[in-house]
Amino acid sequence: MELPRGMKDFEASEHANIEHIRSHFKQLSNLYDFSFMDPSPMELLSVLETKSGPAIKEEIYFFKDKGDREVALRFDFTVGLTRYATSQKSMRLPAKISSFGGVFRYDEPQKGRYRYFHQWDIEVYGKPGIESEAEIIEFTSRLFDSLLLKDITIDINHRTLVESYINKIFDSKNLELTADILRAIDKIQKKSRQEIIDEFKDRYDTEKLEKILDFSQIKGDIKEIEQKIDTTSLDSWDYLKELFDSLENRGVSNVRINFGIVRGLDYYSGTVFEVFDKNSTLGALAGGGRYDSLTKAFGRDDIGATGVAGGVERIILTMQEQKIISDAIQPRVSVLYVNEEMQKVAMSIASLLRLANIPTNIDISGKQFKKQMDQAANSRFCVIVGPKELEQGKVVVRDMKSGDESQIDIETITDDPVSVLNLEKP
């Protein structure tokens, strides 16, 4: 029996890592006062087409239900959350919403992304402004800090700024031309410069196209950018400067301008950004920006929207590459029993440790002591119940890192196991 292509089973170790990301995300969501919700995993196809048009059918799972309605599985959280937010006429603004869960995309499977994968997502709905964007970017920076990924860079740009430069170079405000050139810029992370020129040279002047590609390679802080290019004629440059001032005020320093970030063509209408780890080759770990056009498409001209989403599996792969997390589950404590007579006491100790919220493993199939010890090799501590020690009301506690052993009163280890085993409080 096989799974459909692009699908997978998430085994225990993978699920534990996903829950690790979820825990950090939900804790930070609470600190930043985001309301956590889970939008419907299924939408009307027409709702998803609001964001990306009919072409989205090529990238999603859609079908007709038993009522002959065209429906589709969610491919991100933004559409569902925006549908919800725009339908709540009495919702207090600004509204800050977060989500975490699985999404479906009919893409070609690749490393770090199957056709079903997990995302975290935060959105702010309300009056458009710099502080809502700064809040989103600050949250993003803090999340990666909490996951101990230290070499994170958040590359920021503004769609209006890029569009104004394109119009200047081509001396045109043709929307189709602008969209085409934005598409060329968006490909620069995945294709070589020459491949992009070859793809577009039949439609556009090569010299002008090369100027655009040169522009897309400009990166740096505010002062560095102003030394590289005349920014006075770029729309929204002052807006970016104000955004960076706000981020500096918030203590966010791992940000830079990158004129090559445009975030596709679907619906972004202002600030855009992507998150990279300089030690990883997996590409962007998260991305977001302002998308006021989507709330308007849902019939709400009175509210704007900005948000960010990150790929959980890709973040996990990056953390594993840097050995921040393991791909194996390591129970904190294993309780072992020397023989069958000791099993009942060992089971009782294991239950008491679990009541203290300590992840505990114990063999339930009656394996010999040696096999129990083999299975406990990755544990932090082992509690060993033996006949000689039990006669004295004690157990043996072995530190599996150092190999040190000590005898501890049973009552002591069951009354205060966190202190006795020198574990972090759960």
N, C-alpha and C positions, 0 to 999 in steps of 0.2 A: 504494500500500500504506500502511495506517495502523496505528498502535499502538492497543491497547485504551485506552479513556478512563481518564485518570488516570495513565498510564504515560509515560515519557519516556526518551530516550537521553541519557546523560551524556557530553557532548563533552569534549574534552581539557582546556579551561580549567576546566570545572566539576569534572572528576575531579581536577585538580591542586589545587584548593581543598579538596576533600574530603580528599585526602591530607595537605594542610597541617594540617587539624584533627586527623586521625588521628595524625600524627607528634607533635604536642604532647600529645595525650591519652595515647599509649603511653609517651612519655617520663615524664610525670607519674605514670602508673600504676606504672611501675618504681620511681620515687622513693618512692612511698607503699607499696610492697611489695604491690601487687595482682597476682594471677596472671591473665594474659590468656588467655582461651579464647573459642571461638566455638561457642555452643550450636547444636543442629540447627535448620536453617531450617524444618523441618516437624515438627509435633507431632500426636499424636492429638487430635481435637476435644475429647474428654472432658477432656484435660489443660488445654486453654485455658479450658474452661468452669469448671474449678475456681476460677479467679480471678474470673470475671465472670458466671457463670451462662449459661443458654441464650441470653439476649438478645445475647450477644457475636456470635452468628451474623450479626447485621445489620451488623457493623462489620469483618468479616474475610473472607478468601478461604478457603472450605472446600469439600470435595468428597469423593467416594468413590474410593479407588484401585482398582487391578485386583484386589485381594484383597477388595473390598467393605468395606474399612475406612473409617470416617469420619476424615479427616485435615484439617489446616488449616496454612496458612503462618503463621509467627510474626508477631505484631503488636507485640511488644516483646521485650526480652531477659529481663525479670524472671521470667516464667513458666518459661522454659527453664532459666535458671540456678538457680531455686529447686527445680525438679524434680530437677536434677542434684545440688544440694547436699543435699537431704533424702534422696536415695538413697544417699549416701556415708556409710555407718554408721561408718567408721573415720576420717573426715576430721578433721584437727586443727582445733579451733576456738579463736579466731574465724577463719573463712575469709574472705579478701578476694579477690573476683573482679571482673575488668573485661572488657568486651566492646565491640566496635565493628563496625558493619556495617549491612546493609539490612534493613528490615522492611516488611511489607505491611499496609495498612489499607484497607477499603472505605469510606472517608469521601468526602465531597464534596471534590474537589480545590480547593485554595486557594493563595494566594501563600505560598511557602516550604514547601509540603507537597503532594507528589503521592501517589498511592496506593502507590508504592514510594519510600521515602526512607531516610535514614541516621540512626542514633542512636549516641551513646556512652553507656555504662552502667557504673556500679560498684555493687557490692553487698557488704554485710558480714553474715555469718551467725554467730550465736553467742549468748552470754548478752545479753539486752536491757540497754541501758545508755546513759547520756548520752554517754560518750566515743566510742562507735561512731557516733552521730549527728553529733557534733562533727567526727569524722574525715571523714565524708561531706561535710559542709558546708564544711570547710576545703579539701578537695580541689577542690570545685566553685569556690570563690572563687579558688584558685590557678590553676585551668585558665583561667578568663576573664582573669585577670591576664596569663598567658603569651600569650594571644591578643591582648593590648593593648587589650581592651575595658575602659576605666577607669571608666565611669559605671554600674557594675553594682550592683544592690541585691538582696539575698537576703531575701525576706519569709518569716518563720517564724511558725507557729501550732501549736496542739495540738488534735487532734480532740476529745479528752475535755473540754477547756476550753470549746469551742463548744457541745458537747452539754449540758454542765452549765448553761450560760446559757440555752439553749433550754428545758430542763426547768424552770428557774426562772421564765421569762417565761410559759410556757404551763401551769405547775403540773401537769406531766404527765411521765411517763417512757415514754410510748407510743413504741415503736420506729418505727412507720410514720410518726407525726407528726414525729419527730426526723429521719428520713431525708428527708421532704418539705421540711422547713425547711432542712436542709443543702443540698438541691438548689436551693432559692431563693437561698441565699447564694452558691453556686457560679456562679450565672448573673449575678451582679452585675458581673462584668468584661465581659460580652458584651451585656447588656441594660440599659435604663434602669430607674431605680427604679420609675417608674410602670408600666412593662411588667410587671415582676415582681409588683407589687401586684395589677394587673389579672388576672394569671394565677392567683394563689393566693387572692384575696379571697373567692371563693365557698366555700372550705373552711376558712379561718382568719380570726380576728378581725383586722381591718386595723390597729388600733392596736397590737396585739401584734406583728404582722408588721413594722410600721414600726420598732418598738423593735429588732427583730432586725437590720433593714437598717442602722439607725443604728450598732448594735454592730459590724457588719461593716466599717464605714468607719473604725474606730479603728486608727491606725497610730502607731508611734513606738518609742523605746527604752524600757527598763524604767521609768525615772523618769517619762518622759512619759506612759506608759500608766497608771501608778499615780496620776498627777495627774488623769487624765481619767475614771477609773472605779474603783469599789471592787473591788479584785481579791481581797479576803480570802475571798469566797464562791465563787471560780472554781476548779474542780478543775484540777490540773496547772499552776497559775500558778507555784508554787515550782519545779516541774520546769523550766519555761521559763527561770526566773531562773538556775538552775544550769547549764542549757545555754549561756546567754549568758555566764556566768562562764567556762566552759570555752573558748568561742570567743575571748573577750577574752584569756585566757591563751595561746591559740595565735596571737594577733596578727591575728585576723579581725575587721575593724571594719565591713565593708560589709553589716551585717545589721540587721534591725529586726523588731519584732512587727507583724503584720498580721492582725487578726481576720477578715478576709475570705477568707483562704486556707484552703480545706478539701479541695482536690484530689479532687473527685468523690466517688463513694460506693463504689467497687469493693471495696477491701480495706484501706485505711489505718486504723491502729489507735492512732496516737499523734502524734508530731511530724510535721508536714508543712511543706513549703516550696516556693517557686517563685522563679525567677531572672528579673529584668527589667533591661533597659537603658533608662535614662530618656530616651535620645535616639532610641529606636526605637518604632514603632507596631505592631510585629509580634506583640506579646504575649509570653508566657513563653518564655524560651529554654531552660529546663530546669526540672525539678520532681522532687520525691521525698519521702521520709519513711519512717516505720516501718510495717511490714506483717506483724506477727507472726501475724495470722490466716491468711495464705497458707501459711506453713510448717506451721501446725496442720492446714490443709485437706489438705496432702500427707502427713499422718500423723506429723508431728514436733512434739510438744508441748514438747520439751526445748530447742529453739533458736528464737531470734528472728531478725528480718531487717530491715535498713534499707538504702535505696539511693537512687540518683538517676539520671535519664537526661536527655539533652539532644538537641534536634533539630539535626542538623548543617547542613542546608540553610538553616534559619532563622538560625542563627548566621552562616553565610557571607553571607547577605543583609544582616544587621546590620553586619558588617565591611565589606562593599562600600559601604553607605550612608555609613559613616564613613571610607571610602577607606583602610582598613587593609590590605586586599588588593584586587587588581585582578581584573577578569573576563577578563583576557587573559593568555596565557602569554608570558613574556618570557625567552627563552634568555639566559643570562649572556654567552655568547661566540658570535659568528658568524665562521667562517673563509671568506674570499672569495678568489677567484683571478681575476686580470686577464684571462687568456686560457686556451685549452685546454692549452697547454704547462705552465702553472702548476698545473693541476688535481691532478696526482699528488702534488706536494709538499704542496699544501693538504690533501688527503685524509689524508696521513700526519700532519700537524700536528693535524688534528681528532681523529684516533684517539689520539694521545698525550695531548691535553687530556682526552679522555674517560677514558683510563686513570688520569688524576689526579682523577677524579670531578668534573670540571667540565662541567656541561650545555653542550653545544656543538652548533651548527647549521651545516650546510654543504650547499650545493646539490648534488644528485646527478644532475641532469638536463641539465647543460651550459648553463644560462642565461647570457645576456650579463651582464657585470659590473654594468651599471646596474640590471638587474632583481635581481641578488643583493643590491645595496646597498639597494634598496627593501624587500626582504624582511627585511633586517637592521635596519630602523629602530628596532625596540624592544629590540635587544640592548644589553647594558651596554657591551661592547667589541666591536670588530671587528679581526680579524687579517687583514691584506691581503697576499697573496702576489703580487708583481709581478716582472717580469724584471730590472729594474735593481737592485732591492734584493737579489734572490736571487743575483745575481752576486757580491755582497759578503757573502753568507751571512746576510742580514737579512730581516726582514719589517716591515711598517708596522703599528703598533698604534694604533687610533683610539678615544679615549674618546667614546662616543656622547652623553654628557651635556654635556660641555664643548666637544666638537669638536676637542680637542687631539690631535695626532699625534706619534708618535716612532718611530724605527727601533730595533729590538731584534734582537740576535743570535738566530738560530733555536735554537741550542743552549740559550741562556738561557731562552727562553720555554717550551721543551719540558722542560727540567730542573726548573724551579721556577715553573710558571705562576701559582700562587696568589699568590706574592710579587710577581712582575712585573706582574700585572694588578691587584694590590691588592684581591684578592677575599677574602672570609671563607673560612676553611678549611672544606672540606666535612665 
